[in-house]
Each structure stands twice: as structure tokens, then as C-alpha cells.
Amino acid sequence: MTERILLPYDGSEPSEQALEYALETFPDAEITALYVVPAPRGYWGSFEDPEARIPDAERAKERGREFLEEAVATAADRDRELETELEIGEPDHVIVGRATDGEYDSIVLGSHGREGVSRILLGSVAENVVRRSPTPVVVVR
């Protein structure tokens, strides 16, 4: 049975569905909702602090905290506790990094279900996490 679950959460409908799934499917697990403030990618960005690459980093972090508070409220409505964490970086890299650290038994994340050209152009955090994670990943659609 899964004991520690990492749940990337961004306030979107797919991430809400993933949270609901995790709460229902893993009633005894410790779940950590993780919000990642996306830092712009690029060559020059690799030489800067991730927070410096975000035009209004404090506002972006506050928005992330609001999303995480909503997730905590959802869990509380189901008599569950939810740990929360907030980081800045490239979402897929942060998520996989957390899984690599060995703190979590699995990852549960939502997917927007994009296909074809839109997936190629927009990229897919879920796809990258599935490919690179050393732990099992459940993708909720």
C-alpha cells in the first residue's frame, strides 16, 4: 500500500480530480500537495536564481499558496489532512527531483489530456514525469 504520495497541484480541474482520486483511493496515505511556480526556461535563465526569472515572484507564490489552501480545504471536507509545499522551477524537473529524493512512494497527478500538435507545442508535464520518475506514477484524466 502506498504510504507517501506526492500530488502536484495547480488549482486546475485535472489537479482537483487527481486530489479527489488520491483521497478516495489511498485513505491511509500521507499526501503532499506540491505547487510549482513555473520559472521561464532558456539558456540565460540557467545562470540566474529561478525567482529572479519570474517578473512578480511574490505574487506568483501567493497565488500558489491560495491554490494549496483550496486543496487543504478539499481534504478537510473529507476529514483528511494534507501537507503542502511550494517551490519555484520547471514543474516536471521539480516533481521528478522530489521523487528521486526517495521521500515518496508514488506520484498522483492530473493530465489535461492534450493530444497531437497541442501536446507537442505545449509540452506535457505529466508525460515528462511518467518517463523520468523513479517511482510509480498515476495519471488521472
C-alpha positions in Angstrom: 0.0 0.0 0.0 1.2 3.5 -0.8 2.2 5.4 2.3 3.5 8.8 1.0 2.1 10.3 -2.2 3.3 13.4 -4.0 0.4 15.3 -5.7 1.4 18.1 -8.0 -1.4 20.7 -7.6 -2.1 23.8 -9.7 -5.7 24.5 -9.0 -6.8 23.2 -12.4 -9.7 20.8 -12.9 -7.3 17.9 -13.7 -5.3 18.5 -10.5 -8.5 18.7 -8.5 -9.6 15.4 -10.0 -6.2 13.9 -9.0 -6.6 15.1 -5.5 -10.1 13.6 -5.2 -8.7 10.3 -6.6 -5.8 10.2 -4.2 -8.1 11.0 -1.2 -10.5 8.3 -2.2 -8.1 5.6 -3.4 -5.5 6.0 -0.7 -7.3 6.6 2.6 -4.4 5.9 4.8 -1.7 7.6 2.8 0.1 10.8 3.7 -0.4 13.1 0.8 1.7 16.2 0.0 0.3 18.7 -2.5 3.1 20.5 -4.3 2.6 23.7 -6.2 5.5 24.7 -8.5 5.7 28.3 -9.6 6.9 27.9 -13.2 10.2 29.6 -13.9 10.8 30.5 -17.5 13.2 28.2 -19.3 16.1 29.3 -21.5 19.8 29.5 -21.8 20.3 32.7 -19.9 17.8 31.7 -17.2 20.1 28.8 -16.2 22.5 31.4 -14.8 20.0 33.2 -12.7 18.2 32.4 -9.5 14.8 30.9 -10.5 13.0 33.5 -8.5 14.8 36.3 -10.4 13.4 34.9 -13.7 9.8 35.5 -12.6 8.5 39.1 -13.2 6.4 39.1 -10.0 7.6 36.1 -8.0 6.0 37.1 -4.7 2.6 37.4 -6.4 3.1 34.1 -8.1 4.0 32.4 -4.8 0.9 34.0 -3.2 -1.3 32.5 -5.9 0.3 29.1 -5.3 -0.4 29.4 -1.6 -4.1 30.2 -2.4 -4.3 27.0 -4.6 -2.8 25.0 -1.8 -5.2 26.4 0.7 -8.1 25.2 -1.6 -6.5 21.7 -1.7 -6.2 21.7 2.1 -9.9 22.7 2.4 -10.9 19.9 0.0 -9.0 17.4 2.1 -10.5 18.7 5.3 -14.0 18.3 3.9 -13.2 14.6 3.7 -11.7 14.5 7.2 -8.2 14.2 5.8 -5.0 16.2 6.4 -2.9 17.4 3.6 0.7 18.6 3.7 1.6 21.4 1.3 4.8 22.6 -0.3 5.7 25.4 -2.8 8.7 25.6 -5.0 10.0 27.6 -7.9 11.4 25.9 -11.0 10.5 23.8 -14.0 7.5 21.8 -12.8 8.4 18.4 -14.3 12.0 18.7 -13.0 10.9 19.7 -9.5 8.4 16.8 -9.4 10.8 14.2 -10.6 13.5 15.6 -8.3 11.2 15.1 -5.3 10.5 11.5 -6.4 14.2 10.9 -6.9 14.9 12.1 -3.3 13.0 9.0 -2.1 10.5 10.8 0.1 7.5 9.5 -1.8 6.2 6.0 -2.8 4.3 7.3 -5.7 3.0 10.4 -7.6 -0.6 11.1 -8.5 -1.1 13.9 -11.0 -3.8 15.2 -13.3 -3.4 15.4 -17.0 -5.1 17.9 -19.3 -5.3 15.1 -21.9 -3.9 17.2 -24.7 -3.0 15.2 -27.8 -1.3 15.6 -31.1 0.0 19.0 -32.1 -1.1 20.9 -28.9 0.9 18.4 -26.8 4.0 18.8 -29.0 3.8 22.6 -28.9 2.8 22.9 -25.2 4.8 20.0 -23.8 3.4 17.7 -21.2 4.4 17.8 -17.5 2.6 14.5 -16.9 4.4 12.8 -19.8 7.8 14.0 -18.7 7.1 12.9 -15.1 5.9 9.5 -16.3 9.0 9.0 -18.4 11.6 10.2 -15.8 10.1 9.3 -12.4 11.8 6.5 -10.4 8.6 5.9 -8.6 5.2 4.7 -9.8 3.0 7.5 -11.3 -0.8 7.5 -11.5 -2.1 9.9 -14.2 -5.7 10.9 -13.6 -7.7 12.1 -16.6 
